[in-house]
Amino acid sequence: NAMGMRLAWLPLDKLTVSLSYFQQHETHELKLLDGLPTDRKFNSADIGMTSTGEFGGILTSIFDPASRTSFRWRSWKTLHDRPVGVYVYQVEQGHSKYYVETGKPGKMRSAIVGFHGTLEIDHDSGEVIHLDHVTGHVPSAPEFKAVTEVDYDKVEVAGSRYMLPVHSQTRIDRRNGAMKSESEFQDYRKFDVGSKL
């Protein structure tokens, strides 16, 4: 800030959430609130900031042909002694499905906005290992900005290794301050759906 002071983040709530992903759709179920069982919903207005899309929704929206995403090469970098390509992407508002709500409860305003960011892709496997996702202009709240970063790594699930999210962070800046949410993804399990005749 103007005085050169660093502002500290004030912790609000710690959520333990069961997340399932099926047919490219995320479902969130709140299990614990600050370590205690709760009957509140994941999107309750009184439990602080929550976000969705980090597991699969963001990647799906970037690579969905309907998004008409533009990609541009930026540079090479090295991560864990492996070459990684960095790409810039952008989805215009007219092709976006990204939904943003701003305001206070009872006075919420919503808009579909474009988004942009970067992808870091492993040269050898072609897998995304990091992304960031930044909101475009929000007409009802020009000062609003949301940035989500997701890190991916190999995770063993049911005896096989998959590239999956391991950490994410979302920061929202508004006129009256900022909020930040951090997520750790763990205890992965695979559920098979089938039928017998």
Accessible surface in RSA format (square Angstrom, percent):
REM  Atomic radii and reference values for relative SASA: ProtOr
REM  Chains: A
REM  Algorithm: Lee & Richards
REM  Probe-radius: 1.40
REM  Slices: 20
REM RES _ NUM      All-atoms   Total-Side   Main-Chain    Non-polar    All polar
REM                ABS   REL    ABS   REL    ABS   REL    ABS   REL    ABS   REL
RES ASN A   1   106.96  73.8  39.98  38.6  66.98 161.3  47.61 114.6  59.35  57.4
RES ALA A   2   111.80 102.8  63.35  97.8  48.45 110.2  76.02 107.1  35.77  94.8
RES MET A   3   156.05  80.8 127.70  84.5  28.35  67.5 101.36  86.2  54.69  72.5
RES GLY A   4    67.65  83.4   0.00   N/A  67.65  83.4  36.32  99.7  31.34  70.2
RES MET A   5   118.51  61.4 107.94  71.4  10.57  25.2  89.30  75.9  29.21  38.7
RES ARG A   6   234.31  98.4 203.55 103.8  30.77  73.3  82.87 113.3 151.44  91.8
RES LEU A   7   141.46  78.8 114.56  82.0  26.90  67.6 116.68  81.9  24.78  66.7
RES ALA A   8    90.48  83.2  58.70  90.6  31.79  72.3  67.45  95.0  23.03  61.0
RES TRP A   9   108.41  43.5  89.04  43.1  19.37  45.5  73.11  39.0  35.30  57.3
RES LEU A  10   148.47  82.7 131.71  94.2  16.76  42.1 131.71  92.5  16.76  45.1
RES PRO A  11   128.23  93.5  99.41  90.6  28.82 104.8 110.46  91.2  17.77 110.5
RES LEU A  12   126.45  70.4  93.96  67.2  32.49  81.7  98.12  68.9  28.33  76.2
RES ASP A  13    58.51  41.0  26.84  26.7  31.67  74.9   3.96   9.3  54.55  54.4
RES LYS A  14   151.97  74.1 146.49  89.9   5.48  13.0  93.64  84.3  58.33  62.1
RES LEU A  15    46.38  25.8  19.12  13.7  27.25  68.5  19.12  13.4  27.25  73.3
RES THR A  16    60.39  42.9  56.69  57.5   3.70   8.8  46.28  62.2  14.10  21.3
RES VAL A  17    47.49  31.2  18.79  17.0  28.70  69.2  19.27  16.7  28.22  76.5
RES SER A  18    51.77  43.7  41.91  55.9   9.85  22.7  16.40  34.9  35.37  49.6
RES LEU A  19    56.24  31.3  25.74  18.4  30.50  76.7  25.74  18.1  30.50  82.1
RES SER A  20    62.96  53.2  57.04  76.1   5.92  13.6  46.99 100.1  15.97  22.4
RES TYR A  21    78.78  36.8  47.06  26.8  31.72  82.5  42.06  31.6  36.72  45.3
RES PHE A  22   121.12  60.6 115.48  71.5   5.65  14.7 118.12  71.6   3.00   8.6
RES GLN A  23   150.44  84.1 113.18  82.7  37.26  88.7  44.93  95.6 105.51  80.0
RES GLN A  24   130.14  72.8 106.86  78.1  23.28  55.4  26.44  56.3 103.70  78.6
RES HIS A  25   120.86  66.1 117.35  81.6   3.52   9.0  77.15  79.5  43.72  50.9
RES GLU A  26    24.23  13.9  10.72   8.1  13.51  32.2  10.32  20.0  13.91  11.4
RES THR A  27    72.59  51.6  68.76  69.7   3.83   9.1  55.73  74.9  16.86  25.5
RES HIS A  28    37.29  20.4  15.34  10.7  21.95  56.1   7.13   7.4  30.16  35.1
RES GLU A  29    94.74  54.4  91.50  69.2   3.24   7.7  33.28  64.4  61.46  50.2
RES LEU A  30    11.91   6.6   0.00   0.0  11.91  29.9   0.00   0.0  11.91  32.1
RES LYS A  31    96.01  46.8  87.60  53.8   8.41  20.0  51.66  46.5  44.35  47.2
RES LEU A  32    58.26  32.4  58.26  41.7   0.00   0.0  58.26  40.9   0.00   0.0
RES LEU A  33    24.18  13.5  20.83  14.9   3.35   8.4  20.83  14.6   3.35   9.0
RES ASP A  34    78.76  55.2  55.30  55.0  23.45  55.5  31.32  73.7  47.43  47.3
RES GLY A  35    48.88  60.3   0.00   N/A  48.88  60.3  27.97  76.7  20.92  46.8
RES LEU A  36   123.28  68.7 123.18  88.1   0.11   0.3 123.18  86.5   0.11   0.3
RES PRO A  37   113.04  82.4  92.88  84.7  20.16  73.3  93.18  76.9  19.86 123.4
RES THR A  38    36.22  25.8   7.72   7.8  28.51  67.9  14.24  19.1  21.99  33.2
RES ASP A  39   137.01  96.0 109.79 109.3  27.22  64.4  50.90 119.8  86.11  85.9
RES ARG A  40   102.14  42.9  90.62  46.2  11.53  27.5  22.15  30.3  80.00  48.5
RES LYS A  41   148.44  72.4 146.49  89.9   1.95   4.6  91.19  82.1  57.25  61.0
RES PHE A  42    28.71  14.4  24.79  15.4   3.93  10.2  24.79  15.0   3.93  11.2
RES ASN A  43   121.28  83.6  99.38  96.0  21.90  52.7  29.36  70.7  91.92  88.8
RES SER A  44    27.94  23.6  15.37  20.5  12.57  29.0  15.09  32.1  12.86  18.0
RES ALA A  45    91.45  84.1  49.51  76.4  41.93  95.4  59.09  83.2  32.35  85.7
RES ASP A  46    96.71  67.7  69.95  69.6  26.77  63.3  48.10 113.2  48.61  48.5
RES ILE A  47     1.91   1.1   0.00   0.0   1.91   4.6   0.19   0.1   1.73   4.7
RES GLY A  48    32.78  40.4   0.00   N/A  32.78  40.4  17.39  47.7  15.39  34.5
RES MET A  49    29.95  15.5   8.37   5.5  21.58  51.4  15.58  13.2  14.37  19.0
RES THR A  50    42.46  30.2  17.47  17.7  25.00  59.6   3.65   4.9  38.81  58.7
RES SER A  51    32.79  27.7  15.92  21.2  16.87  38.9  20.62  43.9  12.18  17.1
RES THR A  52    85.38  60.7  63.93  64.8  21.45  51.1  30.83  41.4  54.56  82.5
RES GLY A  53    12.47  15.4   0.00   N/A  12.47  15.4  11.97  32.8   0.50   1.1
RES GLU A  54    11.87   6.8  10.74   8.1   1.13   2.7   2.63   5.1   9.23   7.5
RES PHE A  55    32.28  16.2  26.12  16.2   6.16  16.0  26.12  15.8   6.16  17.6
RES GLY A  56     8.11  10.0   0.00   N/A   8.11  10.0   7.63  20.9   0.47   1.1
RES GLY A  57    28.94  35.7   0.00   N/A  28.94  35.7  23.75  65.2   5.19  11.6
RES ILE A  58    15.61   8.9  13.65  10.2   1.96   4.7  15.49  11.2   0.12   0.3
RES LEU A  59    42.99  23.9  41.36  29.6   1.63   4.1  41.67  29.3   1.32   3.6
RES THR A  60    47.33  33.7  38.71  39.2   8.62  20.5  38.67  51.9   8.66  13.1
RES SER A  61    33.48  28.3  28.45  38.0   5.03  11.6  31.22  66.5   2.26   3.2
RES ILE A  62     1.39   0.8   0.00   0.0   1.39   3.4   0.00   0.0   1.39   3.8
RES PHE A  63   103.22  51.6  80.30  49.7  22.92  59.6  84.91  51.5  18.31  52.4
RES ASP A  64    40.20  28.2  32.86  32.7   7.34  17.3   9.72  22.9  30.48  30.4
RES PRO A  65   120.74  88.0  98.24  89.6  22.51  81.8 110.66  91.4  10.09  62.7
RES ALA A  66    59.97  55.1  40.18  62.0  19.79  45.0  51.58  72.6   8.38  22.2
RES SER A  67     9.07   7.7   8.81  11.8   0.26   0.6   0.10   0.2   8.96  12.6
RES ARG A  68   174.42  73.2 146.98  74.9  27.44  65.3  46.40  63.4 128.01  77.6
RES THR A  69    23.54  16.7   2.32   2.4  21.21  50.6   2.32   3.1  21.21  32.1
RES SER A  70    67.94  57.4  59.69  79.7   8.25  19.0  51.70 110.1  16.24  22.7
RES PHE A  71    95.19  47.6  61.96  38.4  33.22  86.5  62.68  38.0  32.51  93.0
RES ARG A  72   149.51  62.8 145.06  73.9   4.45  10.6  70.30  96.1  79.21  48.0
RES TRP A  73   105.64  42.4  89.79  43.5  15.85  37.2  69.00  36.8  36.64  59.4
RES ARG A  74   133.34  56.0 108.74  55.4  24.59  58.6  33.24  45.4 100.10  60.7
RES SER A  75    44.08  37.3  39.83  53.2   4.25   9.8  32.89  70.0  11.20  15.7
RES TRP A  76   140.86  56.5 117.29  56.8  23.56  55.3  94.48  50.4  46.38  75.2
RES LYS A  77    82.08  40.0  70.58  43.3  11.50  27.4  46.98  42.3  35.10  37.4
RES THR A  78    98.59  70.1  72.79  73.8  25.80  61.5  40.44  54.3  58.15  87.9
RES LEU A  79    61.12  34.0  58.30  41.7   2.82   7.1  59.28  41.6   1.85   5.0
RES HIS A  80   156.19  85.4 126.32  87.8  29.87  76.4  94.69  97.6  61.49  71.6
RES ASP A  81   139.40  97.6 109.84 109.3  29.57  69.9  30.10  70.8 109.30 109.0
RES ARG A  82   103.03  43.3 102.68  52.3   0.35   0.8  39.93  54.6  63.10  38.2
RES PRO A  83    59.36  43.3  57.63  52.5   1.73   6.3  58.76  48.5   0.60   3.7
RES VAL A  84     0.71   0.5   0.71   0.6   0.00   0.0   0.71   0.6   0.00   0.0
RES GLY A  85     2.13   2.6   0.00   N/A   2.13   2.6   2.09   5.7   0.04   0.1
RES VAL A  86    11.86   7.8  11.86  10.7   0.00   0.0  11.86  10.3   0.00   0.0
RES TYR A  87    69.38  32.4  69.38  39.5   0.00   0.0  32.20  24.2  37.17  45.8
RES VAL A  88    25.32  16.7  24.56  22.2   0.76   1.8  24.56  21.3   0.76   2.1
RES TYR A  89     0.92   0.4   0.00   0.0   0.92   2.4   0.88   0.7   0.04   0.0
RES GLN A  90    81.09  45.3  79.17  57.9   1.92   4.6   7.41  15.8  73.68  55.9
RES VAL A  91     1.46   1.0   0.00   0.0   1.46   3.5   0.00   0.0   1.46   4.0
RES GLU A  92   102.06  58.6  99.91  75.6   2.15   5.1  45.72  88.4  56.34  46.0
RES GLN A  93   104.05  58.2  98.54  72.0   5.51  13.1  37.23  79.3  66.82  50.7
RES GLY A  94    66.13  81.5   0.00   N/A  66.13  81.5  31.70  87.0  34.43  77.1
RES HIS A  95    66.15  36.2  54.08  37.6  12.07  30.9  30.89  31.8  35.26  41.0
RES SER A  96    11.74   9.9   0.00   0.0  11.74  27.1   0.47   1.0  11.27  15.8
RES LYS A  97   159.58  77.9 136.55  83.8  23.04  54.9  97.24  87.5  62.35  66.4
RES TYR A  98    60.23  28.1  53.54  30.5   6.69  17.4  41.93  31.5  18.30  22.6
RES TYR A  99   125.74  58.7 107.01  60.9  18.72  48.7  85.24  64.1  40.50  49.9
RES VAL A 100     8.54   5.6   4.56   4.1   3.98   9.6   7.70   6.7   0.85   2.3
RES GLU A 101    90.92  52.2  69.85  52.8  21.07  50.2  11.48  22.2  79.44  64.9
RES THR A 102     7.16   5.1   4.78   4.8   2.38   5.7   6.85   9.2   0.31   0.5
RES GLY A 103    30.64  37.8   0.00   N/A  30.64  37.8  17.65  48.4  12.99  29.1
RES LYS A 104   146.55  71.5 144.85  88.9   1.70   4.1  88.14  79.3  58.41  62.2
RES PRO A 105   111.43  81.2  88.01  80.2  23.43  85.2  92.16  76.1  19.27 119.8
RES GLY A 106    83.04 102.4   0.00   N/A  83.04 102.4  42.68 117.1  40.37  90.4
RES LYS A 107   162.97  79.5 148.41  91.1  14.55  34.7 100.73  90.7  62.24  66.3
RES MET A 108    87.56  45.3  58.16  38.5  29.40  70.0  55.10  46.8  32.46  43.0
RES ARG A 109   128.52  54.0 122.95  62.7   5.57  13.3  56.08  76.6  72.44  43.9
RES SER A 110    62.01  52.4  33.59  44.8  28.42  65.5   4.61   9.8  57.39  80.4
RES ALA A 111    24.07  22.1  14.16  21.8   9.91  22.5  24.07  33.9   0.00   0.0
RES ILE A 112    81.02  46.1  70.58  52.6  10.44  25.2  70.58  50.8  10.44  28.3
RES VAL A 113     0.86   0.6   0.69   0.6   0.17   0.4   0.86   0.7   0.00   0.0
RES GLY A 114     8.67  10.7   0.00   N/A   8.67  10.7   6.14  16.9   2.53   5.7
RES PHE A 115     4.66   2.3   2.28   1.4   2.38   6.2   2.95   1.8   1.72   4.9
RES HIS A 116    72.65  39.7  72.65  50.5   0.00   0.0  45.82  47.2  26.83  31.2
RES GLY A 117     4.80   5.9   0.00   N/A   4.80   5.9   4.38  12.0   0.42   0.9
RES THR A 118    18.17  12.9  18.07  18.3   0.10   0.2  12.91  17.3   5.26   7.9
RES LEU A 119     1.24   0.7   1.24   0.9   0.00   0.0   1.24   0.9   0.00   0.0
RES GLU A 120    22.23  12.8  22.23  16.8   0.00   0.0   0.00   0.0  22.23  18.1
RES ILE A 121    35.24  20.1  35.13  26.2   0.11   0.3  35.13  25.3   0.11   0.3
RES ASP A 122     9.29   6.5   8.65   8.6   0.64   1.5   1.83   4.3   7.46   7.4
RES HIS A 123   105.20  57.5  80.27  55.8  24.94  63.8  56.35  58.1  48.85  56.8
RES ASP A 124    97.31  68.2  60.77  60.5  36.54  86.4  26.92  63.4  70.38  70.2
RES SER A 125    61.22  51.7  26.02  34.7  35.20  81.1  34.03  72.5  27.19  38.1
RES GLY A 126    51.75  63.8   0.00   N/A  51.75  63.8  26.30  72.2  25.45  57.0
RES GLU A 127    48.81  28.0  44.06  33.3   4.74  11.3  26.78  51.8  22.03  18.0
RES VAL A 128    18.31  12.1  12.40  11.2   5.91  14.2  12.40  10.8   5.91  16.0
RES ILE A 129    21.36  12.2  17.36  12.9   4.00   9.6  17.36  12.5   4.00  10.9
RES HIS A 130    28.15  15.4  28.15  19.6   0.00   0.0  16.62  17.1  11.53  13.4
RES LEU A 131     0.00   0.0   0.00   0.0   0.00   0.0   0.00   0.0   0.00   0.0
RES ASP A 132    29.36  20.6  29.36  29.2   0.00   0.0   5.36  12.6  24.00  23.9
RES HIS A 133     7.55   4.1   7.36   5.1   0.19   0.5   2.11   2.2   5.44   6.3
RES VAL A 134    19.83  13.0  19.83  17.9   0.00   0.0  19.83  17.2   0.00   0.0
RES THR A 135     7.88   5.6   0.35   0.4   7.53  17.9   0.00   0.0   7.88  11.9
RES GLY A 136    19.54  24.1   0.00   N/A  19.54  24.1  17.03  46.7   2.51   5.6
RES HIS A 137   126.53  69.2 100.74  70.0  25.79  66.0  79.02  81.4  47.51  55.3
RES VAL A 138     1.86   1.2   1.14   1.0   0.72   1.7   1.14   1.0   0.72   2.0
RES PRO A 139    93.40  68.1  73.13  66.7  20.27  73.7  74.68  61.7  18.72 116.3
RES SER A 140    37.57  31.7  18.54  24.7  19.03  43.8  27.95  59.5   9.62  13.5
RES ALA A 141     5.51   5.1   4.31   6.7   1.20   2.7   5.45   7.7   0.06   0.2
RES PRO A 142    91.20  66.5  67.17  61.2  24.03  87.3  67.39  55.6  23.81 148.0
RES GLU A 143    70.48  40.5  46.42  35.1  24.06  57.3  40.45  78.2  30.03  24.5
RES PHE A 144    19.70   9.9  10.93   6.8   8.77  22.8  10.93   6.6   8.77  25.1
RES LYS A 145   102.12  49.8 102.04  62.6   0.08   0.2  45.24  40.7  56.87  60.6
RES ALA A 146     6.68   6.1   6.02   9.3   0.66   1.5   6.22   8.8   0.46   1.2
RES VAL A 147    35.87  23.6  34.13  30.9   1.74   4.2  34.13  29.7   1.74   4.7
RES THR A 148    13.07   9.3  12.92  13.1   0.15   0.4   0.36   0.5  12.71  19.2
RES GLU A 149    68.96  39.6  68.07  51.5   0.89   2.1  11.56  22.4  57.40  46.9
RES VAL A 150     0.13   0.1   0.10   0.1   0.03   0.1   0.13   0.1   0.00   0.0
RES ASP A 151    52.09  36.5  52.09  51.8   0.00   0.0  15.67  36.9  36.43  36.3
RES TYR A 152    19.74   9.2   7.43   4.2  12.31  32.0   6.09   4.6  13.65  16.8
RES ASP A 153    79.60  55.8  78.94  78.6   0.65   1.5   8.38  19.7  71.22  71.0
RES LYS A 154    81.83  39.9  69.55  42.7  12.28  29.2  45.84  41.3  36.00  38.3
RES VAL A 155    30.05  19.8  27.55  24.9   2.50   6.0  30.05  26.1   0.00   0.0
RES GLU A 156   109.52  62.9  89.74  67.9  19.78  47.1  24.04  46.5  85.48  69.8
RES VAL A 157     9.98   6.6   8.09   7.3   1.89   4.6   9.74   8.5   0.24   0.6
RES ALA A 158    84.07  77.3  30.61  47.2  53.46 121.6  51.00  71.8  33.08  87.6
RES GLY A 159    66.07  81.5   0.00   N/A  66.07  81.5  27.74  76.1  38.33  85.8
RES SER A 160    51.21  43.3  45.97  61.4   5.24  12.1  17.76  37.8  33.46  46.9
RES ARG A 161   144.73  60.8 120.93  61.6  23.81  56.7  55.82  76.3  88.91  53.9
RES TYR A 162    84.93  39.7  82.85  47.1   2.09   5.4  71.88  54.0  13.05  16.1
RES MET A 163    45.67  23.6  23.52  15.6  22.15  52.7  23.52  20.0  22.15  29.3
RES LEU A 164    30.83  17.2  30.83  22.1   0.00   0.0  30.83  21.7   0.00   0.0
RES PRO A 165     3.36   2.4   3.36   3.1   0.00   0.0   3.36   2.8   0.00   0.0
RES VAL A 166    44.53  29.3  42.00  38.0   2.53   6.1  42.00  36.5   2.53   6.9
RES HIS A 167    44.55  24.3  44.55  31.0   0.00   0.0  35.31  36.4   9.24  10.8
RES SER A 168     1.58   1.3   1.56   2.1   0.02   0.1   0.00   0.0   1.58   2.2
RES GLN A 169    52.91  29.6  51.85  37.9   1.06   2.5   5.49  11.7  47.42  36.0
RES THR A 170     7.03   5.0   6.62   6.7   0.41   1.0   6.12   8.2   0.91   1.4
RES ARG A 171    97.65  41.0  97.36  49.6   0.29   0.7  23.73  32.4  73.93  44.8
RES ILE A 172    28.98  16.5  28.74  21.4   0.24   0.6  28.74  20.7   0.24   0.6
RES ASP A 173    40.50  28.4  40.50  40.3   0.00   0.0  20.47  48.2  20.03  20.0
RES ARG A 174    85.27  35.8  71.27  36.3  14.00  33.3  15.75  21.5  69.51  42.1
RES ARG A 175   197.15  82.8 164.96  84.1  32.18  76.6  71.74  98.0 125.41  76.0
RES ASN A 176   120.72  83.2  80.35  77.6  40.37  97.2  45.85 110.4  74.86  72.4
RES GLY A 177    39.25  48.4   0.00   N/A  39.25  48.4  36.77 100.9   2.48   5.6
RES ALA A 178    39.96  36.7  13.61  21.0  26.34  59.9  14.11  19.9  25.85  68.5
RES MET A 179    54.25  28.1  51.60  34.1   2.66   6.3  36.19  30.8  18.06  23.9
RES LYS A 180    71.34  34.8  42.18  25.9  29.17  69.4  14.00  12.6  57.34  61.1
RES SER A 181    23.76  20.1  16.24  21.7   7.52  17.3   8.53  18.2  15.24  21.3
RES GLU A 182   100.17  57.5  68.10  51.5  32.07  76.4  24.28  47.0  75.89  62.0
RES SER A 183    39.15  33.1  33.71  45.0   5.44  12.5  16.66  35.5  22.49  31.5
RES GLU A 184   116.01  66.6  90.62  68.6  25.39  60.5  45.99  89.0  70.02  57.2
RES PHE A 185    37.35  18.7  22.89  14.2  14.45  37.6  26.36  16.0  10.99  31.5
RES GLN A 186   130.90  73.2 105.70  77.3  25.20  60.0  37.36  79.5  93.54  70.9
RES ASP A 187   122.76  86.0  91.81  91.4  30.95  73.2  33.07  77.8  89.68  89.4
RES TYR A 188    51.09  23.9  26.38  15.0  24.72  64.3  29.92  22.5  21.18  26.1
RES ARG A 189   186.94  78.5 158.41  80.8  28.53  67.9  45.33  61.9 141.62  85.8
RES LYS A 190   114.46  55.8  84.60  51.9  29.86  71.1  45.35  40.8  69.12  73.6
RES PHE A 191   164.28  82.2 137.68  85.3  26.60  69.2 140.38  85.1  23.90  68.4
RES ASP A 192   123.91  86.8  89.03  88.6  34.88  82.5  37.21  87.6  86.70  86.5
RES VAL A 193   123.48  81.3  87.04  78.8  36.44  87.8  89.87  78.1  33.61  91.2
RES GLY A 194    71.51  88.2   0.00   N/A  71.51  88.2  37.48 102.9  34.02  76.2
RES SER A 195   107.77  91.1  68.09  90.9  39.68  91.4  45.24  96.3  62.53  87.6
RES LYS A 196   205.16 100.1 170.81 104.8  34.35  81.8 118.01 106.2  87.15  92.8
RES LEU A 197   225.12 125.4 146.70 105.0  78.41 197.1 180.81 127.0  44.31 119.2
END  Absolute sums over single chains surface
CHAIN  1 A    13719.5      10489.5       3230.0       7441.3       6278.2
END  Absolute sums over all chains
TOTAL         13719.5      10489.5       3230.0       7441.3       6278.2
